[in-house]
Amino acid sequence: MKFDSIKSRLVLMTLICVIGMGVLVVSQHYFTQQLISLNQQRDVLLRMGQDLLQMRRHEKDFLLRHDTSYFDDFLEQSYLFKGRLTTLIPLFNEYKLPVADVESLSTSIEAYSGAFQQVVLVQERIGLTQNDGLRGRILALENALAEGPLAQKAQAIEQLTTMQLATRNFQITREGYYAK
């Protein structure tokens, strides 16, 4: 076959076009897969932001309502956050990004979770309800004093009432003035 004929030139141009289209399809598929992967990682990052907000919400709900189910929800969100964080490490390695940032975030979340667990333990020791922990002991002692032999005297009743009021004010405001 001669390359100076119109037919051979047309075949050559058709072959070049077919090869070019094939290369274009392969590169389009490759870059689409990369884009899908990056979009999935972006979704993971967005979900991690939502997880962090949920953790903060569960923390505030626990502190407001003193219900341990919010602490359990906090721990569950914390585990989900840590799981999603570990899925980002391969992506950081693939694009040669500093993994120290992920490790720093992981350490910070561990510290946050540990500090909140300490808050929960202290709150449980204080008493989640009026009848639990130290609050329950204070209430039992107040009742014992109110029913004891000193409760028959007007001055003792007045001091007991003042003490109960100071106790409730301290529990509400946490001001040292009422503790004295």
Secondary structure by P-SEA (a helix, b strand, c coil): cccccaaaaaaaaaaaaaaaaaaaaaaaaaaaaaaaaaaaaaaaaaaaaaaaaaaaaaaaaaaacccaaaaaaaaaaaaaaaaaaaaaaaaaaaacccaaaaaaaaaaaaaaaaaaaaaaaaaaaacccccccaaaaaaaaaaaaaaccccccaaaaaaaaaaaaaaaaaaacccccccc
